[in-house]
Amino acid sequence: MTAPARRPARDLALVAVFAGVIAALGLVPAVFVPGFPAPITLQSMGVVLAGAVLGARRGFLSVVLFLALVAIGLP
């Protein structure tokens, strides 16, 4: 059996879409649970979802892209 063909354009599109998903889930307000010191946000679920759907390499790249966009000042 042969390895699947690499599709860099598809990989780039998936990484960009999931970076957007992580950003969109960050807009949902945090939930404060009594007795729990940190608020729970849906953005954490976006990171886990990116890794689960895209796999380790592309999920990591989507999180790195999101962090790079935040670092340059995008909201």
C-alpha positions as CSV (number, residue, x, y, z in Angstrom):
1,M,0.0,0.0,0.0
2,T,1.4,3.4,-0.9
3,A,1.5,6.5,1.4
4,P,-1.2,9.2,0.7
5,A,-0.2,12.1,-1.5
6,R,0.9,15.3,0.3
7,R,-1.5,18.2,-0.3
8,P,0.2,21.3,1.0
9,A,-2.6,23.7,0.0
10,R,-5.2,21.5,1.8
11,D,-2.9,21.3,4.9
12,L,-2.5,25.1,4.9
13,A,-6.2,25.7,4.5
14,L,-7.0,23.3,7.4
15,V,-4.4,24.9,9.6
16,A,-5.8,28.3,8.9
17,V,-9.4,27.3,9.5
18,F,-8.7,25.7,12.8
19,A,-6.7,28.8,13.9
20,G,-9.9,30.7,13.1
21,V,-11.9,28.2,15.1
22,I,-9.6,28.6,18.1
23,A,-10.0,32.4,17.8
24,A,-13.8,32.2,17.5
25,L,-14.1,30.0,20.5
26,G,-12.0,32.6,22.4
27,L,-14.8,35.1,22.0
28,V,-17.2,33.1,24.1
29,P,-17.2,34.4,27.7
30,A,-15.5,32.3,30.4
31,V,-17.4,30.2,32.8
32,F,-16.5,30.7,36.5
33,V,-17.0,27.5,38.5
34,P,-17.3,28.0,42.3
35,G,-14.4,26.5,44.1
36,F,-12.3,26.2,40.9
37,P,-9.5,28.8,40.8
38,A,-9.4,29.3,37.0
39,P,-12.2,30.1,34.6
40,I,-13.1,27.5,31.9
41,T,-13.1,28.7,28.4
42,L,-14.2,27.1,25.1
43,Q,-10.8,28.1,23.6
44,S,-9.2,25.1,25.4
45,M,-11.7,22.9,23.6
46,G,-10.7,24.4,20.3
47,V,-7.0,23.5,20.9
48,V,-8.0,19.9,21.8
49,L,-10.4,19.8,18.8
50,A,-7.6,20.9,16.4
51,G,-5.3,18.2,17.6
52,A,-8.0,15.5,17.5
53,V,-9.3,16.4,14.0
54,L,-6.1,17.5,12.3
55,G,-3.6,15.2,14.0
56,A,-0.5,16.2,16.0
57,R,1.5,18.0,13.3
58,R,-1.3,20.1,11.7
59,G,-2.9,20.7,15.1
60,F,0.3,22.0,16.5
61,L,0.8,24.3,13.4
62,S,-2.7,25.7,13.8
63,V,-2.0,26.6,17.5
64,V,1.4,28.1,16.5
65,L,-0.4,30.2,13.8
66,F,-3.0,31.4,16.3
67,L,-0.3,32.4,18.8
68,A,1.7,34.2,16.1
69,L,-1.3,36.2,15.1
70,V,-2.0,37.1,18.7
71,A,1.7,38.0,19.2
72,I,1.6,40.5,16.3
73,G,-1.4,42.2,17.8
74,L,-4.5,40.8,16.2
75,P,-7.4,40.5,18.6
